Amino acid sequence: MSAIEERRLAASLRLLVAASRELATSFDYAQTLTAVGRLIVPEFADGFSVEVDEGEIRTTLARTGRVGPGAHAYPLVARGKDLGVMRVAGATASSDAESGLEVWEELALRVAVSVDAAQVYTREHHVADTLQRALLPERLPVDDRLAFDAAYLPGAQEAIVGGDWYDAFRLPDGRIAFSIGDVAGHGLRAAIVMGEVRQAFRAAALNPNSPSLVLERANTIVNMRANPVMVTAMFGIVDPREGTVTYASAGHPAPVLALPCGSVQVLPKDGVPLGIVDAIDASDWTFTLPPGALFAVYTDGLIEYSRDVLDGERRLLEAVREGVARHDAEPARALVQRVFARTENTDDVATLTVSAADVRGTSFSFTFTALPLAVPLVRRSLERFAEQLGLDADHRFSLLTASGEAIANAVEHAYLGPPGIVRVHATLLDQTLLVTVEDDGKWKPAQRRDERGRGLPLMRALMDGVEIRTHQARTEVRLTMALHAGRVPA
C-alpha cells in the first residue's frame, strides 16, 4: 500500500470513528446526523443527506452541502428492515480495495443501526410513559381538613422513563392511605413493576394493621417475581379526624414536616428497600399535622440531581419552608418548580404533599412517636396555639416550659423498648387551660444526674395545678393554668 493510500485509509478510519462517536451521543437522530454531515462536508464529500421512512412518509432528517440527482445512494438497513437512504455527492473518500474497507457502506450501516435504536427507544419510551401515567391516580382524595397535591416530572435527560409513582386513596373507614416509591431501573419493565407494587399496596391496605405490615406484604409480592427488582417505597395512613399521619419507609428518602412558623423537620425513616431481603424491618412513625402544616414525601430525584446530596436536601428544606410561608395553592407542583428553578432534573421526580387547613380553635392536639426530634415540633405548635388564644409572653413562657418538661420526660422515660406514642392535648375550659401529656409505656428508671429531678418542681412552680395519674399501662400528666379576665380575649 502506497503512502497516499495509507493516508487515505487513515482519514477514512478517523471519519468512521468520529461519526460513530456523534451517533452515540443522543437518540435524537436528526441532531446526530446533522453533526455527522458537518464531519463529511466539505472534507470528504460535497454533499450528504439522510432520508428516513416515518410511517408512509419519507422525511429528510439531515442535509449538508449540495446533494443533487447524481449523488450516490446507500440503503439504510437494520434488522432486515429498510429504514431509508443515505446520499453522498462528490465523495473524495472512497472504498479501499486493498484493505477491504467500504467507507460509505460502513457509514450507512452505522447510521442505520443508530436510527433503528432511536426508533426502538422512542416506541418503548412512549409505551412506558403512557403506562406510567395511566397508573398514576387521576384524582386525589378531597377532604375538608386536609388537602392533597401531587406532581410528577419526567427526567430532563434522555434516560427512559422510570418507575416513580405516587398514590392516595380513601379507605373504607374514612382514613386516607398514600404510597410513593421508585423502582430501580428505567423503561417498560420498571413501569410494569411500579404498577404491580402500587396495586399490592392498595390490596394490602384494605385491612391495614400498620403501614409497616403493608410494606412487608408488598415486599413478599416483589420477592415472588421471577426476577426481583429493588424498590424504595413509603406507605402511610392519614387520619383526617385526628389530623395524624402514620407511615413506614422501605429504604425511601425521609419525609418532611413544615410548620407555619417556618420550622422544617426531616422525619425519621428506616427499613431496607423491597425486593432485597425477606423482612424489611420497617417501623411505624406517627406525627400530627397541626393547623397550617405541610407534610411532603418525594422520590430521590428531588434531591439527587447532582453529586452533592446534602446540598439537594438543603434546597429541598428551603423550598418547603418558602412554600408554607407563601401558602401555595398547589404545594407539590410549586415545590418541584422551586427546587429545579436553576437546574435540570436528571431523573424522574414524584412528589406528594398533605396540607392541614389553618383553622383556629379552643383546643390543641399533637400525637407523635416518642422521639427527641418531635419535642421542638410540639413546643412550636403549642406556642402558636397559645398566641392565638391571646396569652401574654409571661404565661406563654410558663405554659411552654412546664409542658416541655412533661413532654421531654415522656419521650425519655416512658418506653423501655422501641418508642411508643405520646399524646399532648390542650383545652380551654371557661377560664382554665388544661394540658394533658399521656403515654402508654411503663416508665424506665431515671438516671441519676445533677441536672435531673427538677422537672416536677418546675412544673408546679409555673402552673396552677399539676397532677400525675398512673394506670396499669398508661401515664397521664395534667397541667392546669387559671386564666383570669384580660389574659385571654373575651
HUSULWO-V455779 format. One record per residue. N is the residue number from 1. RES is the residue in three letters. SS is DSSP state (H for helix, E for strand, C for the rest). OMEGA is omega in radians with two decimals (NA if undefined). Layout:
{{N/RES/SS/OMEGA} {N/RES/SS/OMEGA}}
This chain:
{{1/MET/C/-3.11} {2/SER/C/3.14} {3/ALA/H/3.14} {4/ILE/H/-3.14} {5/GLU/H/3.10} {6/GLU/H/3.13} {7/ARG/H/3.14} {8/ARG/H/3.11} {9/LEU/H/3.13} {10/ALA/H/3.13} {11/ALA/H/3.13} {12/SER/H/3.11} {13/LEU/H/3.10} {14/ARG/H/3.10} {15/LEU/H/-3.12} {16/LEU/H/3.12} {17/VAL/H/-3.12} {18/ALA/H/3.12} {19/ALA/H/3.11} {20/SER/H/3.13} {21/ARG/H/3.12} {22/GLU/H/-3.11} {23/LEU/H/-3.10} {24/ALA/C/-3.05} {25/THR/C/-3.03} {26/SER/C/3.01} {27/PHE/C/3.07} {28/ASP/C/-2.99} {29/TYR/H/3.03} {30/ALA/H/3.13} {31/GLN/H/-3.08} {32/THR/H/-3.14} {33/LEU/H/3.05} {34/THR/H/3.10} {35/ALA/H/3.09} {36/VAL/H/3.12} {37/GLY/H/3.13} {38/ARG/H/3.05} {39/LEU/H/-3.01} {40/ILE/H/-3.05} {41/VAL/E/0.11} {42/PRO/C/-3.00} {43/GLU/C/-3.05} {44/PHE/C/-3.13} {45/ALA/E/3.11} {46/ASP/C/-3.11} {47/GLY/E/-3.11} {48/PHE/E/3.07} {49/SER/E/3.08} {50/VAL/E/3.08} {51/GLU/E/-3.07} {52/VAL/E/3.09} {53/ASP/E/3.07} {54/GLU/E/-2.99} {55/GLY/C/3.12} {56/GLU/C/-3.09} {57/ILE/E/3.05} {58/ARG/E/-3.05} {59/THR/E/3.04} {60/THR/E/-3.09} {61/LEU/E/-3.10} {62/ALA/E/3.08} {63/ARG/E/3.11} {64/THR/E/-3.12} {65/GLY/E/-3.12} {66/ARG/C/3.10} {67/VAL/C/-3.10} {68/GLY/C/-3.12} {69/PRO/C/-3.11} {70/GLY/C/-3.12} {71/ALA/C/3.13} {72/HIS/E/-3.11} {73/ALA/E/3.10} {74/TYR/E/-3.10} {75/PRO/E/3.08} {76/LEU/E/-3.09} {77/VAL/E/3.09} {78/ALA/E/-3.12} {79/ARG/C/3.09} {80/GLY/C/-3.11} {81/LYS/E/3.03} {82/ASP/E/-3.08} {83/LEU/E/-3.10} {84/GLY/E/-3.08} {85/VAL/E/3.02} {86/MET/E/-3.12} {87/ARG/E/3.11} {88/VAL/E/-3.13} {89/ALA/E/3.06} {90/GLY/C/-3.07} {91/ALA/C/3.01} {92/THR/C/2.99} {93/ALA/C/-3.09} {94/SER/C/3.09} {95/SER/C/-3.14} {96/ASP/E/-3.02} {97/ALA/C/-3.05} {98/GLU/C/-3.12} {99/SER/C/-3.10} {100/GLY/C/-3.11} {101/LEU/E/3.04} {102/GLU/C/-2.94} {103/VAL/H/-3.01} {104/TRP/H/3.04} {105/GLU/H/3.12} {106/GLU/H/3.12} {107/LEU/H/3.12} {108/ALA/H/3.10} {109/LEU/H/-3.13} {110/ARG/H/3.08} {111/VAL/H/-3.13} {112/ALA/H/3.13} {113/VAL/H/3.14} {114/SER/H/3.13} {115/VAL/H/-3.14} {116/ASP/H/3.12} {117/ALA/H/3.13} {118/ALA/H/3.13} {119/GLN/H/3.07} {120/VAL/H/3.11} {121/TYR/H/-3.11} {122/THR/H/-3.14} {123/ARG/H/-3.13} {124/GLU/H/3.12} {125/HIS/H/-3.13} {126/HIS/H/-3.13} {127/VAL/H/-3.12} {128/ALA/H/3.14} {129/ASP/H/3.11} {130/THR/H/3.13} {131/LEU/H/-3.11} {132/GLN/H/-3.12} {133/ARG/H/3.10} {134/ALA/H/-3.11} {135/LEU/H/3.07} {136/LEU/C/-3.08} {137/PRO/C/3.09} {138/GLU/C/-3.13} {139/ARG/C/3.08} {140/LEU/C/-3.14} {141/PRO/C/3.12} {142/VAL/E/-3.11} {143/ASP/C/-3.13} {144/ASP/C/-3.03} {145/ARG/C/-3.07} {146/LEU/E/3.12} {147/ALA/E/3.11} {148/PHE/E/3.05} {149/ASP/E/-3.11} {150/ALA/E/3.09} {151/ALA/E/3.04} {152/TYR/E/-3.11} {153/LEU/E/3.10} {154/PRO/C/3.10} {155/GLY/C/-3.13} {156/ALA/C/3.12} {157/GLN/C/-2.97} {158/GLU/C/3.04} {159/ALA/C/3.13} {160/ILE/C/-3.08} {161/VAL/C/-3.04} {162/GLY/E/-3.08} {163/GLY/E/3.11} {164/ASP/E/3.08} {165/TRP/E/2.93} {166/TYR/E/-3.13} {167/ASP/E/3.05} {168/ALA/E/-3.08} {169/PHE/E/-3.09} {170/ARG/E/3.10} {171/LEU/C/-3.12} {172/PRO/C/-3.11} {173/ASP/C/3.10} {174/GLY/C/3.06} {175/ARG/C/-3.09} {176/ILE/E/3.11} {177/ALA/E/3.06} {178/PHE/E/3.02} {179/SER/E/3.06} {180/ILE/E/-3.10} {181/GLY/E/-3.07} {182/ASP/E/3.09} {183/VAL/E/3.12} {184/ALA/E/3.13} {185/GLY/E/-3.11} {186/HIS/E/3.03} {187/GLY/C/-3.04} {188/LEU/H/-3.12} {189/ARG/H/3.13} {190/ALA/H/3.13} {191/ALA/H/3.13} {192/ILE/H/3.11} {193/VAL/H/3.11} {194/MET/H/3.12} {195/GLY/H/3.14} {196/GLU/H/-3.10} {197/VAL/H/3.13} {198/ARG/H/3.12} {199/GLN/H/3.08} {200/ALA/H/3.08} {201/PHE/H/-3.13} {202/ARG/H/-3.14} {203/ALA/H/-3.11} {204/ALA/H/-3.07} {205/ALA/H/-3.14} {206/LEU/H/3.09} {207/ASN/H/-3.00} {208/PRO/C/2.97} {209/ASN/C/3.11} {210/SER/C/3.08} {211/PRO/H/-3.14} {212/SER/H/3.09} {213/LEU/H/3.07} {214/VAL/H/3.09} {215/LEU/H/3.14} {216/GLU/H/3.11} {217/ARG/H/3.11} {218/ALA/H/3.11} {219/ASN/H/3.10} {220/THR/H/-3.14} {221/ILE/H/3.13} {222/VAL/H/-3.12} {223/ASN/H/3.12} {224/MET/C/3.12} {225/ARG/C/3.10} {226/ALA/C/3.09} {227/ASN/C/-3.11} {228/PRO/C/3.13} {229/VAL/C/-3.12} {230/MET/C/3.14} {231/VAL/E/2.94} {232/THR/E/-3.04} {233/ALA/E/3.03} {234/MET/E/3.08} {235/PHE/E/-3.11} {236/GLY/E/3.11} {237/ILE/E/3.13} {238/VAL/E/3.10} {239/ASP/E/-3.10} {240/PRO/C/-3.11} {241/ARG/C/-3.13} {242/GLU/C/-3.10} {243/GLY/C/-3.09} {244/THR/E/3.00} {245/VAL/E/3.07} {246/THR/E/-3.04} {247/TYR/E/3.01} {248/ALA/E/-3.04} {249/SER/E/3.05} {250/ALA/E/3.11} {251/GLY/C/-3.05} {252/HIS/C/3.08} {253/PRO/C/-3.04} {254/ALA/C/3.06} {255/PRO/C/-3.11} {256/VAL/E/3.06} {257/LEU/E/-3.14} {258/ALA/E/3.11} {259/LEU/C/-3.12} {260/PRO/C/3.09} {261/CYS/C/-3.14} {262/GLY/C/3.11} {263/SER/C/3.13} {264/VAL/E/-3.08} {265/GLN/E/2.97} {266/VAL/E/-3.07} {267/LEU/C/-3.06} {268/PRO/C/3.06} {269/LYS/C/3.02} {270/ASP/C/-3.14} {271/GLY/C/3.09} {272/VAL/C/-3.12} {273/PRO/C/3.06} {274/LEU/E/3.04} {275/GLY/C/-3.12} {276/ILE/C/-3.10} {277/VAL/C/-3.12} {278/ASP/C/-3.13} {279/ALA/C/-3.06} {280/ILE/C/3.07} {281/ASP/C/3.09} {282/ALA/C/3.11} {283/SER/C/3.01} {284/ASP/C/3.11} {285/TRP/E/-3.10} {286/THR/E/3.08} {287/PHE/E/3.06} {288/THR/E/2.98} {289/LEU/C/-3.10} {290/PRO/C/-3.13} {291/PRO/C/3.13} {292/GLY/C/-3.09} {293/ALA/C/3.11} {294/LEU/E/3.08} {295/PHE/E/-3.06} {296/ALA/E/2.98} {297/VAL/E/-2.96} {298/TYR/E/3.01} {299/THR/C/-2.94} {300/ASP/H/3.09} {301/GLY/H/-3.12} {302/LEU/H/-3.13} {303/ILE/C/-3.05} {304/GLU/C/3.14} {305/TYR/C/3.05} {306/SER/C/-3.14} {307/ARG/C/-3.11} {308/ASP/C/-3.11} {309/VAL/H/3.14} {310/LEU/H/3.08} {311/ASP/H/3.09} {312/GLY/H/3.10} {313/GLU/H/3.12} {314/ARG/H/3.13} {315/ARG/H/3.09} {316/LEU/H/-3.13} {317/LEU/H/3.10} {318/GLU/H/-3.14} {319/ALA/H/3.10} {320/VAL/H/3.14} {321/ARG/H/3.14} {322/GLU/H/3.14} {323/GLY/H/3.11} {324/VAL/H/-3.13} {325/ALA/H/-3.10} {326/ARG/H/-3.12} {327/HIS/C/-3.10} {328/ASP/C/3.08} {329/ALA/C/3.10} {330/GLU/C/-2.98} {331/PRO/H/-3.13} {332/ALA/H/3.13} {333/ARG/H/3.13} {334/ALA/H/3.12} {335/LEU/H/3.13} {336/VAL/H/-3.14} {337/GLN/H/-3.14} {338/ARG/H/-3.11} {339/VAL/H/-3.08} {340/PHE/C/3.12} {341/ALA/C/-3.07} {342/ARG/C/3.14} {343/THR/C/3.12} {344/GLU/C/3.00} {345/ASN/C/-3.09} {346/THR/C/-3.12} {347/ASP/C/3.07} {348/ASP/C/-3.12} {349/VAL/E/2.98} {350/ALA/E/-3.10} {351/THR/E/3.09} {352/LEU/E/3.13} {353/THR/E/3.04} {354/VAL/E/-3.12} {355/SER/E/3.09} {356/ALA/E/3.12} {357/ALA/C/-3.10} {358/ASP/C/-3.10} {359/VAL/C/3.09} {360/ARG/C/3.12} {361/GLY/C/3.13} {362/THR/C/3.08} {363/SER/E/-3.09} {364/PHE/E/3.10} {365/SER/E/3.06} {366/PHE/E/3.09} {367/THR/E/-3.07} {368/PHE/E/3.00} {369/THR/E/-3.00} {370/ALA/C/3.11} {371/LEU/C/3.14} {372/PRO/H/-3.10} {373/LEU/H/-3.13} {374/ALA/H/-3.05} {375/VAL/H/3.12} {376/PRO/H/3.09} {377/LEU/H/3.14} {378/VAL/H/-3.11} {379/ARG/H/-3.12} {380/ARG/H/3.11} {381/SER/H/3.11} {382/LEU/H/3.10} {383/GLU/H/3.12} {384/ARG/H/3.09} {385/PHE/H/3.14} {386/ALA/H/3.09} {387/GLU/H/3.13} {388/GLN/H/3.06} {389/LEU/H/-3.14} {390/GLY/C/3.11} {391/LEU/C/3.12} {392/ASP/C/-3.01} {393/ALA/H/-3.10} {394/ASP/H/-3.11} {395/HIS/H/3.02} {396/ARG/H/3.12} {397/PHE/H/-3.14} {398/SER/H/-3.13} {399/LEU/H/-3.06} {400/LEU/H/-3.12} {401/THR/H/-3.13} {402/ALA/H/3.13} {403/SER/H/3.13} {404/GLY/H/3.09} {405/GLU/H/-3.13} {406/ALA/H/-3.14} {407/ILE/H/-3.14} {408/ALA/H/3.10} {409/ASN/H/3.13} {410/ALA/H/3.13} {411/VAL/H/-3.02} {412/GLU/H/-2.94} {413/HIS/H/-2.94} {414/ALA/C/-2.96} {415/TYR/C/3.14} {416/LEU/C/-3.11} {417/GLY/C/3.11} {418/PRO/C/-3.10} {419/PRO/C/3.09} {420/GLY/C/-3.04} {421/ILE/E/3.00} {422/VAL/E/-3.13} {423/ARG/E/3.09} {424/VAL/E/-3.13} {425/HIS/E/3.10} {426/ALA/E/-3.11} {427/THR/E/3.05} {428/LEU/E/3.14} {429/LEU/E/-3.06} {430/ASP/C/-3.14} {431/GLN/C/-3.14} {432/THR/E/3.07} {433/LEU/E/-3.14} {434/LEU/E/3.11} {435/VAL/E/3.08} {436/THR/E/3.06} {437/VAL/E/-2.97} {438/GLU/E/3.07} {439/ASP/E/-3.12} {440/ASP/C/-3.05} {441/GLY/C/3.02} {442/LYS/C/-2.90} {443/TRP/C/3.05} {444/LYS/C/-3.09} {445/PRO/C/3.11} {446/ALA/C/3.09} {447/GLN/C/-3.14} {448/ARG/C/3.05} {449/ARG/C/-3.07} {450/ASP/C/-3.06} {451/GLU/C/-3.10} {452/ARG/C/3.07} {453/GLY/C/-3.11} {454/ARG/C/-3.04} {455/GLY/H/-3.09} {456/LEU/H/3.07} {457/PRO/H/3.13} {458/LEU/H/3.11} {459/MET/H/-3.12} {460/ARG/H/3.12} {461/ALA/H/-3.04} {462/LEU/H/-3.07} {463/MET/C/3.12} {464/ASP/C/3.11} {465/GLY/E/3.09} {466/VAL/E/-3.14} {467/GLU/E/3.11} {468/ILE/E/3.14} {469/ARG/E/-3.12} {470/THR/E/3.09} {471/HIS/E/-3.08} {472/GLN/C/-3.12} {473/ALA/C/-3.11} {474/ARG/E/3.05} {475/THR/E/-3.11} {476/GLU/E/3.04} {477/VAL/E/-3.11} {478/ARG/E/3.13} {479/LEU/E/3.11} {480/THR/E/3.09} {481/MET/E/3.12} {482/ALA/E/3.13} {483/LEU/C/-3.10} {484/HIS/C/3.14} {485/ALA/E/-3.13} {486/GLY/C/3.11} {487/ARG/C/3.00} {488/VAL/E/-3.14} {489/PRO/C/-3.13} {490/ALA/C/NA}}
